[in-house]
């Protein structure tokens, strides 16, 4: 399944984009949607949505309010950083459970791809904290680090292992073939929300090509 990550800056932009995709992530840290916008958007969306609000651009209280509005209004998934405080993470987990929303626990490493043993431990910790899907996103600097990330699919189900940077595109194409529940794409070139994220049409074409191999 292909999930389009949307950094749209208005309700109208998001609604228009949802008309051309089957599954989407709404990056609440990269748009100007209000709580009321979110309630309307998530309660009427024609496709499943992931609610994500990365730290750094909004205070935790505001991020939590946005995620809560999305979950209460019908989000299929909610994404929370592994670096979140135990209280923050648990608050979102409980709300997700109450509303039948799946929790994605995400670990980011913007500098490197740690050794496999370290990443396996990170994944276990995310599941122990209540994540339904454990997502590991690391900068990949060479093909060996790509291989290390992809080898994680041999260890667990319900994981996402994705690379940042130019080589990261390899991990994003391979993910669905190795057991990932989905992978991410940009709506169009220039609208990426992560380094190494291919656009939707390119990713579709590459996956069709690989299925023929």
VENZILIN-V424365 format. One record per residue. N is the residue number from 1. RES is the residue in three letters. SS is DSSP state (2 for helix, 1 for strand, 0 for the rest). PHI is phi in whole degrees, 0 to 359 (999 if undefined). PSI is psi as a letter, one per 30 degrees, with the letter a starting at -180 (none if undefined). Layout:
<<N	RES	SS	PHI	PSI> <N	RES	SS	PHI	PSI>>
This chain:
<<1	UNK	0	999	k> <2	UNK	1	253	k> <3	UNK	1	254	k> <4	UNK	1	269	k> <5	UNK	1	272	k> <6	UNK	1	248	j> <7	UNK	0	261	g> <8	UNK	0	302	l> <9	UNK	0	254	g> <10	UNK	0	210	l> <11	UNK	2	300	e> <12	UNK	2	297	e> <13	UNK	2	299	e> <14	UNK	2	295	e> <15	UNK	2	300	e> <16	UNK	2	296	e> <17	UNK	2	295	e> <18	UNK	2	294	f> <19	UNK	0	285	f> <20	UNK	0	239	g> <21	UNK	0	229	l> <22	UNK	0	253	f> <23	UNK	1	194	k> <24	UNK	1	214	l> <25	UNK	1	255	k> <26	UNK	1	260	j> <27	UNK	1	276	j> <28	UNK	2	292	f> <29	UNK	2	279	f> <30	UNK	2	240	g> <31	UNK	0	212	l> <32	UNK	0	251	g> <33	UNK	0	289	k> <34	UNK	0	273	l> <35	UNK	2	301	e> <36	UNK	2	294	e> <37	UNK	2	301	e> <38	UNK	2	296	e> <39	UNK	2	301	e> <40	UNK	2	291	e> <41	UNK	2	295	e> <42	UNK	2	287	f> <43	UNK	2	278	f> <44	UNK	2	239	g> <45	UNK	0	299	k> <46	UNK	0	280	f> <47	UNK	0	226	l> <48	UNK	1	297	k> <49	UNK	1	232	k> <50	UNK	1	256	k> <51	UNK	1	260	k> <52	UNK	1	227	k> <53	UNK	0	218	j> <54	UNK	0	293	k> <55	UNK	0	290	l> <56	UNK	0	118	f> <57	UNK	0	252	f> <58	UNK	0	223	l> <59	UNK	0	298	l> <60	UNK	2	304	e> <61	UNK	2	298	e> <62	UNK	2	290	e> <63	UNK	2	299	e> <64	UNK	2	295	e> <65	UNK	2	296	e> <66	UNK	2	293	e> <67	UNK	2	296	e> <68	UNK	2	298	e> <69	UNK	2	298	e> <70	UNK	2	293	e> <71	UNK	2	295	e> <72	UNK	2	295	f> <73	UNK	0	260	g> <74	UNK	0	116	g> <75	UNK	0	302	k> <76	UNK	0	282	e> <77	UNK	1	220	l> <78	UNK	1	228	k> <79	UNK	1	251	k> <80	UNK	1	231	k> <81	UNK	1	292	k> <82	UNK	0	295	f> <83	UNK	0	277	f> <84	UNK	0	297	l> <85	UNK	0	297	l> <86	UNK	2	306	e> <87	UNK	2	293	e> <88	UNK	2	297	e> <89	UNK	2	301	e> <90	UNK	2	291	e> <91	UNK	2	298	e> <92	UNK	2	293	e> <93	UNK	2	300	e> <94	UNK	2	297	e> <95	UNK	2	297	e> <96	UNK	2	299	e> <97	UNK	2	299	e> <98	UNK	2	298	e> <99	UNK	2	257	g> <100	UNK	0	70	g> <101	UNK	0	259	k> <102	UNK	1	278	k> <103	UNK	1	259	k> <104	UNK	1	258	j> <105	UNK	1	263	k> <106	UNK	1	241	k> <107	UNK	1	251	k> <108	UNK	1	245	k> <109	UNK	1	228	j> <110	UNK	0	275	f> <111	UNK	0	256	e> <112	UNK	0	200	l> <113	UNK	0	252	j> <114	UNK	0	299	l> <115	UNK	0	296	l> <116	UNK	2	302	e> <117	UNK	2	299	e> <118	UNK	2	294	e> <119	UNK	2	294	e> <120	UNK	2	297	e> <121	UNK	2	292	e> <122	UNK	2	301	e> <123	UNK	2	297	e> <124	UNK	2	300	e> <125	UNK	2	296	e> <126	UNK	2	295	e> <127	UNK	2	294	e> <128	UNK	2	297	e> <129	UNK	0	278	f> <130	UNK	0	110	g> <131	UNK	0	291	k> <132	UNK	0	275	e> <133	UNK	1	230	k> <134	UNK	1	258	k> <135	UNK	1	245	k> <136	UNK	1	243	k> <137	UNK	1	235	j> <138	UNK	1	227	l> <139	UNK	1	289	k> <140	UNK	0	249	k> <141	UNK	0	253	f> <142	UNK	0	202	l> <143	UNK	2	292	f> <144	UNK	2	295	e> <145	UNK	2	289	e> <146	UNK	2	300	e> <147	UNK	2	298	e> <148	UNK	2	297	e> <149	UNK	2	298	e> <150	UNK	2	293	f> <151	UNK	2	291	f> <152	UNK	2	296	f> <153	UNK	2	294	f> <154	UNK	2	282	f> <155	UNK	0	262	f> <156	UNK	0	210	l> <157	UNK	0	264	l> <158	UNK	0	59	h> <159	UNK	1	235	l> <160	UNK	1	234	k> <161	UNK	1	235	j> <162	UNK	1	233	k> <163	UNK	1	256	k> <164	UNK	1	257	k> <165	UNK	0	102	l> <166	UNK	0	301	e> <167	UNK	0	286	f> <168	UNK	2	300	f> <169	UNK	2	301	e> <170	UNK	2	298	e> <171	UNK	2	291	e> <172	UNK	2	284	e> <173	UNK	2	286	e> <174	UNK	2	285	f> <175	UNK	2	311	e> <176	UNK	2	296	f> <177	UNK	2	285	f> <178	UNK	2	256	g> <179	UNK	0	115	g> <180	UNK	0	296	k> <181	UNK	0	295	f> <182	UNK	0	191	l> <183	UNK	1	222	l> <184	UNK	1	254	k> <185	UNK	1	220	l> <186	UNK	1	272	l> <187	UNK	0	297	e> <188	UNK	0	201	l> <189	UNK	0	305	k> <190	UNK	0	91	f> <191	UNK	0	246	g> <192	UNK	0	292	k> <193	UNK	0	252	g> <194	UNK	0	207	k> <195	UNK	0	294	k> <196	UNK	0	88	g> <197	UNK	0	272	j> <198	UNK	0	286	l> <199	UNK	1	280	l> <200	UNK	2	302	e> <201	UNK	2	294	e> <202	UNK	2	296	e> <203	UNK	2	296	e> <204	UNK	2	301	e> <205	UNK	2	297	e> <206	UNK	2	294	e> <207	UNK	2	291	e> <208	UNK	2	297	e> <209	UNK	2	297	e> <210	UNK	2	293	e> <211	UNK	2	294	f> <212	UNK	2	273	f> <213	UNK	0	285	none>>
